[in-house]
Amino acid sequence: MVAFSMPRSEGDNMYCITGTEWSRFVRTRINAMITLYSKEDGEDFHRVRVRQS
């Protein structure tokens, strides 16, 4: 399991994941499905597809 810090604006449904660790992680995982888990407000989770911008 790999952990990344992802700031999110209050009430916003968008995440911005950046940084060199994230870039290295996704470089070989284009089209992979990633599940984001949140420890805030219970155990929420979100599925994200990795894609090139």
CHARMM-style PDB file with segment names, atoms N, HN, CA, C and O in Angstrom:
ATOM      1  N   MET     1       0.841  -1.176   0.000  1.00  0.00      PROA
ATOM      2  CA  MET     1       0.000   0.000   0.000  1.00  0.00      PROA
ATOM      3  C   MET     1       0.885   1.238   0.000  1.00  0.00      PROA
ATOM      4  O   MET     1       1.876   1.305   0.728  1.00  0.00      PROA
ATOM      5  N   VAL     2       0.522   2.213  -0.819  1.00  0.00      PROA
ATOM      6  HN  VAL     2      -0.282   2.159  -1.411  1.00  0.00      PROA
ATOM      7  CA  VAL     2       1.265   3.464  -0.920  1.00  0.00      PROA
ATOM      8  C   VAL     2       0.367   4.588  -0.440  1.00  0.00      PROA
ATOM      9  O   VAL     2      -0.807   4.636  -0.808  1.00  0.00      PROA
ATOM     10  N   ALA     3       0.893   5.490   0.373  1.00  0.00      PROA
ATOM     11  HN  ALA     3       1.846   5.450   0.672  1.00  0.00      PROA
ATOM     12  CA  ALA     3       0.086   6.594   0.907  1.00  0.00      PROA
ATOM     13  C   ALA     3       0.553   7.918   0.322  1.00  0.00      PROA
ATOM     14  O   ALA     3       1.753   8.164   0.204  1.00  0.00      PROA
ATOM     15  N   PHE     4      -0.399   8.767  -0.044  1.00  0.00      PROA
ATOM     16  HN  PHE     4      -1.374   8.567   0.052  1.00  0.00      PROA
ATOM     17  CA  PHE     4      -0.121  10.100  -0.552  1.00  0.00      PROA
ATOM     18  C   PHE     4      -1.015  11.083   0.180  1.00  0.00      PROA
ATOM     19  O   PHE     4      -2.141  10.753   0.550  1.00  0.00      PROA
ATOM     20  N   SER     5      -0.515  12.285   0.387  1.00  0.00      PROA
ATOM     21  HN  SER     5       0.400  12.554   0.087  1.00  0.00      PROA
ATOM     22  CA  SER     5      -1.317  13.343   0.997  1.00  0.00      PROA
ATOM     23  C   SER     5      -2.061  14.081  -0.111  1.00  0.00      PROA
ATOM     24  O   SER     5      -1.459  14.493  -1.103  1.00  0.00      PROA
ATOM     25  N   MET     6      -3.373  14.247   0.061  1.00  0.00      PROA
ATOM     26  HN  MET     6      -3.862  13.913   0.866  1.00  0.00      PROA
ATOM     27  CA  MET     6      -4.184  14.867  -0.975  1.00  0.00      PROA
ATOM     28  C   MET     6      -5.080  15.940  -0.378  1.00  0.00      PROA
ATOM     29  O   MET     6      -6.131  15.625   0.180  1.00  0.00      PROA
ATOM     30  N   PRO     7      -4.680  17.210  -0.487  1.00  0.00      PROA
ATOM     31  CA  PRO     7      -5.536  18.267   0.046  1.00  0.00      PROA
ATOM     32  C   PRO     7      -6.825  18.376  -0.755  1.00  0.00      PROA
ATOM     33  O   PRO     7      -6.825  18.195  -1.973  1.00  0.00      PROA
ATOM     34  N   ARG     8      -7.919  18.671  -0.070  1.00  0.00      PROA
ATOM     35  HN  ARG     8      -7.919  18.818   0.920  1.00  0.00      PROA
ATOM     36  CA  ARG     8      -9.210  18.840  -0.731  1.00  0.00      PROA
ATOM     37  C   ARG     8      -9.908  20.037  -0.113  1.00  0.00      PROA
ATOM     38  O   ARG     8      -9.926  20.190   1.108  1.00  0.00      PROA
ATOM     39  N   SER     9     -10.478  20.878  -0.946  1.00  0.00      PROA
ATOM     40  HN  SER     9     -10.463  20.754  -1.938  1.00  0.00      PROA
ATOM     41  CA  SER     9     -11.197  22.050  -0.451  1.00  0.00      PROA
ATOM     42  C   SER     9     -12.497  21.623   0.202  1.00  0.00      PROA
ATOM     43  O   SER     9     -13.091  20.620  -0.192  1.00  0.00      PROA
ATOM     44  N   GLU    10     -12.943  22.373   1.194  1.00  0.00      PROA
ATOM     45  HN  GLU    10     -12.460  23.189   1.514  1.00  0.00      PROA
ATOM     46  CA  GLU    10     -14.197  22.091   1.887  1.00  0.00      PROA
ATOM     47  C   GLU    10     -15.344  22.071   0.885  1.00  0.00      PROA
ATOM     48  O   GLU    10     -15.539  23.036   0.147  1.00  0.00      PROA
ATOM     49  N   GLY    11     -16.095  20.991   0.854  1.00  0.00      PROA
ATOM     50  HN  GLY    11     -15.937  20.206   1.453  1.00  0.00      PROA
ATOM     51  CA  GLY    11     -17.239  20.866  -0.039  1.00  0.00      PROA
ATOM     52  C   GLY    11     -16.880  20.565  -1.479  1.00  0.00      PROA
ATOM     53  O   GLY    11     -17.769  20.465  -2.324  1.00  0.00      PROA
ATOM     54  N   ASP    12     -15.611  20.420  -1.777  1.00  0.00      PROA
ATOM     55  HN  ASP    12     -14.889  20.501  -1.090  1.00  0.00      PROA
ATOM     56  CA  ASP    12     -15.166  20.154  -3.144  1.00  0.00      PROA
ATOM     57  C   ASP    12     -15.069  18.654  -3.362  1.00  0.00      PROA
ATOM     58  O   ASP    12     -14.661  17.923  -2.460  1.00  0.00      PROA
ATOM     59  N   ASN    13     -15.435  18.189  -4.539  1.00  0.00      PROA
ATOM     60  HN  ASN    13     -15.766  18.783  -5.272  1.00  0.00      PROA
ATOM     61  CA  ASN    13     -15.337  16.768  -4.871  1.00  0.00      PROA
ATOM     62  C   ASN    13     -14.119  16.463  -5.714  1.00  0.00      PROA
ATOM     63  O   ASN    13     -14.022  15.376  -6.284  1.00  0.00      PROA
ATOM     64  N   MET    14     -13.178  17.404  -5.807  1.00  0.00      PROA
ATOM     65  HN  MET    14     -13.257  18.287  -5.344  1.00  0.00      PROA
ATOM     66  CA  MET    14     -12.004  17.180  -6.628  1.00  0.00      PROA
ATOM     67  C   MET    14     -10.754  17.106  -5.759  1.00  0.00      PROA
ATOM     68  O   MET    14     -10.596  17.867  -4.805  1.00  0.00      PROA
ATOM     69  N   TYR    15      -9.879  16.183  -6.104  1.00  0.00      PROA
ATOM     70  HN  TYR    15     -10.007  15.564  -6.879  1.00  0.00      PROA
ATOM     71  CA  TYR    15      -8.593  16.033  -5.438  1.00  0.00      PROA
ATOM     72  C   TYR    15      -7.503  16.468  -6.404  1.00  0.00      PROA
ATOM     73  O   TYR    15      -7.628  16.285  -7.615  1.00  0.00      PROA
ATOM     74  N   CYS    16      -6.444  17.039  -5.872  1.00  0.00      PROA
ATOM     75  HN  CYS    16      -6.342  17.188  -4.888  1.00  0.00      PROA
ATOM     76  CA  CYS    16      -5.274  17.368  -6.675  1.00  0.00      PROA
ATOM     77  C   CYS    16      -4.096  16.618  -6.064  1.00  0.00      PROA
ATOM     78  O   CYS    16      -3.625  16.960  -4.980  1.00  0.00      PROA
ATOM     79  N   ILE    17      -3.630  15.599  -6.768  1.00  0.00      PROA
ATOM     80  HN  ILE    17      -4.013  15.322  -7.650  1.00  0.00      PROA
ATOM     81  CA  ILE    17      -2.526  14.781  -6.267  1.00  0.00      PROA
ATOM     82  C   ILE    17      -1.302  15.147  -7.089  1.00  0.00      PROA
ATOM     83  O   ILE    17      -1.288  14.963  -8.306  1.00  0.00      PROA
ATOM     84  N   THR    18      -0.274  15.665  -6.425  1.00  0.00      PROA
ATOM     85  HN  THR    18      -0.285  15.814  -5.436  1.00  0.00      PROA
ATOM     86  CA  THR    18       0.923  16.102  -7.125  1.00  0.00      PROA
ATOM     87  C   THR    18       2.159  15.646  -6.359  1.00  0.00      PROA
ATOM     88  O   THR    18       2.055  15.065  -5.279  1.00  0.00      PROA
ATOM     89  N   GLY    19       3.310  15.911  -6.923  1.00  0.00      PROA
ATOM     90  HN  GLY    19       3.395  16.383  -7.800  1.00  0.00      PROA
ATOM     91  CA  GLY    19       4.563  15.614  -6.242  1.00  0.00      PROA
ATOM     92  C   GLY    19       5.368  14.556  -6.973  1.00  0.00      PROA
ATOM     93  O   GLY    19       4.838  13.806  -7.792  1.00  0.00      PROA
ATOM     94  N   THR    20       6.653  14.507  -6.664  1.00  0.00      PROA
ATOM     95  HN  THR    20       7.084  15.116  -5.999  1.00  0.00      PROA
ATOM     96  CA  THR    20       7.530  13.568  -7.359  1.00  0.00      PROA
ATOM     97  C   THR    20       7.208  12.122  -7.027  1.00  0.00      PROA
ATOM     98  O   THR    20       7.313  11.258  -7.898  1.00  0.00      PROA
ATOM     99  N   GLU    21       6.814  11.830  -5.778  1.00  0.00      PROA
ATOM    100  HN  GLU    21       6.729  12.531  -5.070  1.00  0.00      PROA
ATOM    101  CA  GLU    21       6.470  10.455  -5.420  1.00  0.00      PROA
ATOM    102  C   GLU    21       5.268   9.980  -6.227  1.00  0.00      PROA
ATOM    103  O   GLU    21       5.253   8.858  -6.734  1.00  0.00      PROA
ATOM    104  N   TRP    22       4.255  10.850  -6.342  1.00  0.00      PROA
ATOM    105  HN  TRP    22       4.268  11.761  -5.930  1.00  0.00      PROA
ATOM    106  CA  TRP    22       3.056  10.499  -7.116  1.00  0.00      PROA
ATOM    107  C   TRP    22       3.415  10.305  -8.590  1.00  0.00      PROA
ATOM    108  O   TRP    22       2.947   9.356  -9.218  1.00  0.00      PROA
ATOM    109  N   SER    23       4.236  11.187  -9.142  1.00  0.00      PROA
ATOM    110  HN  SER    23       4.617  11.958  -8.632  1.00  0.00      PROA
ATOM    111  CA  SER    23       4.639  11.069 -10.547  1.00  0.00      PROA
ATOM    112  C   SER    23       5.344   9.749 -10.811  1.00  0.00      PROA
ATOM    113  O   SER    23       5.068   9.093 -11.816  1.00  0.00      PROA
ATOM    114  N   ARG    24       6.241   9.352  -9.932  1.00  0.00      PROA
ATOM    115  HN  ARG    24       6.464   9.885  -9.116  1.00  0.00      PROA
ATOM    116  CA  ARG    24       6.931   8.067 -10.090  1.00  0.00      PROA
ATOM    117  C   ARG    24       5.957   6.904  -9.966  1.00  0.00      PROA
ATOM    118  O   ARG    24       6.074   5.918 -10.694  1.00  0.00      PROA
ATOM    119  N   PHE    25       5.008   7.009  -9.062  1.00  0.00      PROA
ATOM    120  HN  PHE    25       4.913   7.810  -8.471  1.00  0.00      PROA
ATOM    121  CA  PHE    25       4.039   5.938  -8.836  1.00  0.00      PROA
ATOM    122  C   PHE    25       3.163   5.702 -10.061  1.00  0.00      PROA
ATOM    123  O   PHE    25       2.949   4.555 -10.453  1.00  0.00      PROA
ATOM    124  N   VAL    26       2.652   6.775 -10.674  1.00  0.00      PROA
ATOM    125  HN  VAL    26       2.826   7.707 -10.355  1.00  0.00      PROA
ATOM    126  CA  VAL    26       1.709   6.610 -11.784  1.00  0.00      PROA
ATOM    127  C   VAL    26       2.383   6.399 -13.131  1.00  0.00      PROA
ATOM    128  O   VAL    26       1.736   5.940 -14.073  1.00  0.00      PROA
ATOM    129  N   ARG    27       3.646   6.718 -13.243  1.00  0.00      PROA
ATOM    130  HN  ARG    27       4.171   7.091 -12.478  1.00  0.00      PROA
ATOM    131  CA  ARG    27       4.333   6.615 -14.533  1.00  0.00      PROA
ATOM    132  C   ARG    27       4.147   5.242 -15.170  1.00  0.00      PROA
ATOM    133  O   ARG    27       3.930   5.151 -16.379  1.00  0.00      PROA
ATOM    134  N   THR    28       4.228   4.191 -14.395  1.00  0.00      PROA
ATOM    135  HN  THR    28       4.405   4.264 -13.414  1.00  0.00      PROA
ATOM    136  CA  THR    28       4.095   2.832 -14.935  1.00  0.00      PROA
ATOM    137  C   THR    28       2.714   2.248 -14.691  1.00  0.00      PROA
ATOM    138  O   THR    28       2.504   1.054 -14.902  1.00  0.00      PROA
ATOM    139  N   ARG    29       1.771   3.068 -14.249  1.00  0.00      PROA
ATOM    140  HN  ARG    29       1.942   4.038 -14.077  1.00  0.00      PROA
ATOM    141  CA  ARG    29       0.444   2.549 -13.912  1.00  0.00      PROA
ATOM    142  C   ARG    29      -0.682   3.285 -14.647  1.00  0.00      PROA
ATOM    143  O   ARG    29      -1.784   3.404 -14.111  1.00  0.00      PROA
ATOM    144  N   ILE    30      -0.428   3.774 -15.850  1.00  0.00      PROA
ATOM    145  HN  ILE    30       0.467   3.677 -16.285  1.00  0.00      PROA
ATOM    146  CA  ILE    30      -1.465   4.453 -16.621  1.00  0.00      PROA
ATOM    147  C   ILE    30      -2.609   3.473 -16.847  1.00  0.00      PROA
ATOM    148  O   ILE    30      -2.379   2.306 -17.164  1.00  0.00      PROA
ATOM    149  N   ASN    31      -3.828   3.943 -16.687  1.00  0.00      PROA
ATOM    150  HN  ASN    31      -4.014   4.891 -16.430  1.00  0.00      PROA
ATOM    151  CA  ASN    31      -5.071   3.158 -16.784  1.00  0.00      PROA
ATOM    152  C   ASN    31      -5.302   2.241 -15.592  1.00  0.00      PROA
ATOM    153  O   ASN    31      -6.187   1.387 -15.638  1.00  0.00      PROA
ATOM    154  N   ALA    32      -4.535   2.398 -14.540  1.00  0.00      PROA
ATOM    155  HN  ALA    32      -3.816   3.092 -14.503  1.00  0.00      PROA
ATOM    156  CA  ALA    32      -4.764   1.610 -13.323  1.00  0.00      PROA
ATOM    157  C   ALA    32      -5.936   2.199 -12.554  1.00  0.00      PROA
ATOM    158  O   ALA    32      -6.243   3.383 -12.689  1.00  0.00      PROA
ATOM    159  N   MET    33      -6.588   1.370 -11.749  1.00  0.00      PROA
ATOM    160  HN  MET    33      -6.339   0.408 -11.640  1.00  0.00      PROA
ATOM    161  CA  MET    33      -7.660   1.848 -10.875  1.00  0.00      PROA
ATOM    162  C   MET    33      -7.087   1.949  -9.473  1.00  0.00      PROA
ATOM    163  O   MET    33      -6.497   0.996  -8.966  1.00  0.00      PROA
ATOM    164  N   ILE    34      -7.260   3.099  -8.853  1.00  0.00      PROA
ATOM    165  HN  ILE    34      -7.739   3.874  -9.265  1.00  0.00      PROA
ATOM    166  CA  ILE    34      -6.736   3.347  -7.510  1.00  0.00      PROA
ATOM    167  C   ILE    34      -7.902   3.671  -6.593  1.00  0.00      PROA
ATOM    168  O   ILE    34      -8.817   4.397  -6.982  1.00  0.00      PROA
ATOM    169  N   THR    35      -7.878   3.143  -5.391  1.00  0.00      PROA
ATOM    170  HN  THR    35      -7.135   2.553  -5.075  1.00  0.00      PROA
ATOM    171  CA  THR    35      -8.914   3.446  -4.408  1.00  0.00      PROA
ATOM    172  C   THR    35      -8.333   4.352  -3.340  1.00  0.00      PROA
ATOM    173  O   THR    35      -7.316   4.027  -2.728  1.00  0.00      PROA
ATOM    174  N   LEU    36      -8.979   5.494  -3.114  1.00  0.00      PROA
ATOM    175  HN  LEU    36      -9.806   5.759  -3.611  1.00  0.00      PROA
ATOM    176  CA  LEU    36      -8.553   6.437  -2.083  1.00  0.00      PROA
ATOM    177  C   LEU    36      -9.402   6.216  -0.845  1.00  0.00      PROA
ATOM    178  O   LEU    36     -10.630   6.201  -0.928  1.00  0.00      PROA
ATOM    179  N   TYR    37      -8.762   6.044   0.295  1.00  0.00      PROA
ATOM    180  HN  TYR    37      -7.765   6.056   0.363  1.00  0.00      PROA
ATOM    181  CA  TYR    37      -9.469   5.852   1.559  1.00  0.00      PROA
ATOM    182  C   TYR    37      -9.322   7.094   2.420  1.00  0.00      PROA
ATOM    183  O   TYR    37      -8.245   7.688   2.476  1.00  0.00      PROA
ATOM    184  N   SER    38     -10.373   7.481   3.077  1.00  0.00      PROA
ATOM    185  HN  SER    38     -11.247   6.998   3.031  1.00  0.00      PROA
ATOM    186  CA  SER    38     -10.351   8.642   3.957  1.00  0.00      PROA
ATOM    187  C   SER    38     -10.668   8.212   5.376  1.00  0.00      PROA
ATOM    188  O   SER    38     -11.595   7.433   5.598  1.00  0.00      PROA
ATOM    189  N   LYS    39      -9.908   8.711   6.337  1.00  0.00      PROA
ATOM    190  HN  LYS    39      -9.155   9.343   6.157  1.00  0.00      PROA
ATOM    191  CA  LYS    39     -10.182   8.404   7.738  1.00  0.00      PROA
ATOM    192  C   LYS    39     -11.074   9.465   8.363  1.00  0.00      PROA
ATOM    193  O   LYS    39     -11.436   9.357   9.534  1.00  0.00      PROA
ATOM    194  N   GLU    40     -11.431  10.483   7.599  1.00  0.00      PROA
ATOM    195  HN  GLU    40     -11.137  10.570   6.647  1.00  0.00      PROA
ATOM    196  CA  GLU    40     -12.318  11.527   8.095  1.00  0.00      PROA
ATOM    197  C   GLU    40     -13.762  11.128   7.831  1.00  0.00      PROA
ATOM    198  O   GLU    40     -14.065  10.541   6.792  1.00  0.00      PROA
ATOM    199  N   ASP    41     -14.641  11.438   8.748  1.00  0.00      PROA
ATOM    200  HN  ASP    41     -14.396  11.915   9.592  1.00  0.00      PROA
ATOM    201  CA  ASP    41     -16.074  11.150   8.583  1.00  0.00      PROA
ATOM    202  C   ASP    41     -16.322   9.672   8.323  1.00  0.00      PROA
ATOM    203  O   ASP    41     -17.090   9.320   7.428  1.00  0.00      PROA
ATOM    204  N   GLY    42     -15.687   8.814   9.087  1.00  0.00      PROA
ATOM    205  HN  GLY    42     -15.063   9.100   9.815  1.00  0.00      PROA
ATOM    206  CA  GLY    42     -15.884   7.379   8.887  1.00  0.00      PROA
ATOM    207  C   GLY    42     -14.852   6.819   7.935  1.00  0.00      PROA
ATOM    208  O   GLY    42     -13.716   7.290   7.882  1.00  0.00      PROA
ATOM    209  N   GLU    43     -15.249   5.822   7.193  1.00  0.00      PROA
ATOM    210  HN  GLU    43     -16.172   5.438   7.236  1.00  0.00      PROA
ATOM    211  CA  GLU    43     -14.333   5.171   6.258  1.00  0.00      PROA
ATOM    212  C   GLU    43     -14.809   5.372   4.824  1.00  0.00      PROA
ATOM    213  O   GLU    43     -15.193   4.410   4.158  1.00  0.00      PROA
ATOM    214  N   ASP    44     -14.786   6.594   4.351  1.00  0.00      PROA
ATOM    215  HN  ASP    44     -14.474   7.375   4.892  1.00  0.00      PROA
ATOM    216  CA  ASP    44     -15.172   6.884   2.977  1.00  0.00      PROA
ATOM    217  C   ASP    44     -14.091   6.393   2.024  1.00  0.00      PROA
ATOM    218  O   ASP    44     -12.915   6.342   2.384  1.00  0.00      PROA
ATOM    219  N   PHE    45     -14.489   6.034   0.815  1.00  0.00      PROA
ATOM    220  HN  PHE    45     -15.444   6.076   0.522  1.00  0.00      PROA
ATOM    221  CA  PHE    45     -13.490   5.707  -0.189  1.00  0.00      PROA
ATOM    222  C   PHE    45     -13.966   6.169  -1.555  1.00  0.00      PROA
ATOM    223  O   PHE    45     -15.165   6.293  -1.803  1.00  0.00      PROA
ATOM    224  N   HSD    46     -13.005   6.421  -2.436  1.00  0.00      PROA
ATOM    225  HN  HSD    46     -12.031   6.320  -2.235  1.00  0.00      PROA
ATOM    226  CA  HSD    46     -13.282   6.907  -3.785  1.00  0.00      PROA
ATOM    227  C   HSD    46     -12.387   6.145  -4.746  1.00  0.00      PROA
ATOM    228  O   HSD    46     -11.223   5.890  -4.437  1.00  0.00      PROA
ATOM    229  N   ARG    47     -12.915   5.777  -5.911  1.00  0.00      PROA
ATOM    230  HN  ARG    47     -13.861   5.984  -6.162  1.00  0.00      PROA
ATOM    231  CA  ARG    47     -12.106   5.104  -6.931  1.00  0.00      PROA
ATOM    232  C   ARG    47     -11.683   6.124  -7.977  1.00  0.00      PROA
ATOM    233  O   ARG    47     -12.476   6.962  -8.407  1.00  0.00      PROA
ATOM    234  N   VAL    48     -10.440   6.039  -8.373  1.00  0.00      PROA
ATOM    235  HN  VAL    48      -9.796   5.359  -8.024  1.00  0.00      PROA
ATOM    236  CA  VAL    48      -9.863   7.002  -9.305  1.00  0.00      PROA
ATOM    237  C   VAL    48      -9.131   6.244 -10.397  1.00  0.00      PROA
ATOM    238  O   VAL    48      -8.424   5.277 -10.112  1.00  0.00      PROA
ATOM    239  N   ARG    49      -9.291   6.672 -11.647  1.00  0.00      PROA
ATOM    240  HN  ARG    49      -9.865   7.457 -11.878  1.00  0.00      PROA
ATOM    241  CA  ARG    49      -8.524   6.084 -12.742  1.00  0.00      PROA
ATOM    242  C   ARG    49      -7.320   6.975 -13.017  1.00  0.00      PROA
ATOM    243  O   ARG    49      -7.451   8.195 -13.113  1.00  0.00      PROA
ATOM    244  N   VAL    50      -6.150   6.362 -13.142  1.00  0.00      PROA
ATOM    245  HN  VAL    50      -6.044   5.371 -13.064  1.00  0.00      PROA
ATOM    246  CA  VAL    50      -4.916   7.087 -13.447  1.00  0.00      PROA
ATOM    247  C   VAL    50      -4.862   7.291 -14.953  1.00  0.00      PROA
ATOM    248  O   VAL    50      -5.010   6.341 -15.722  1.00  0.00      PROA
ATOM    249  N   ARG    51      -4.651   8.536 -15.372  1.00  0.00      PROA
ATOM    250  HN  ARG    51      -4.531   9.308 -14.747  1.00  0.00      PROA
ATOM    251  CA  ARG    51      -4.558   8.814 -16.805  1.00  0.00      PROA
ATOM    252  C   ARG    51      -3.561   9.930 -17.053  1.00  0.00      PROA
ATOM    253  O   ARG    51      -3.229  10.692 -16.145  1.00  0.00      PROA
ATOM    254  N   GLN    52      -3.092  10.020 -18.273  1.00  0.00      PROA
ATOM    255  HN  GLN    52      -3.362   9.400 -19.010  1.00  0.00      PROA
ATOM    256  CA  GLN    52      -2.177  11.091 -18.633  1.00  0.00      PROA
ATOM    257  C   GLN    52      -2.968  12.353 -18.878  1.00  0.00      PROA
ATOM    258  O   GLN    52      -4.088  12.303 -19.388  1.00  0.00      PROA
ATOM    259  N   SER    53      -2.392  13.489 -18.518  1.00  0.00      PROA
ATOM    260  HN  SER    53      -1.482  13.531 -18.105  1.00  0.00      PROA
ATOM    261  CA  SER    53      -3.091  14.761 -18.756  1.00  0.00      PROA
ATOM    262  C   SER    53      -2.591  15.403 -20.026  1.00  0.00      PROA
ATOM    263  OT1 SER    53      -3.057  16.480 -20.398  1.00  0.00      PROA
TER     264      SER     53
END
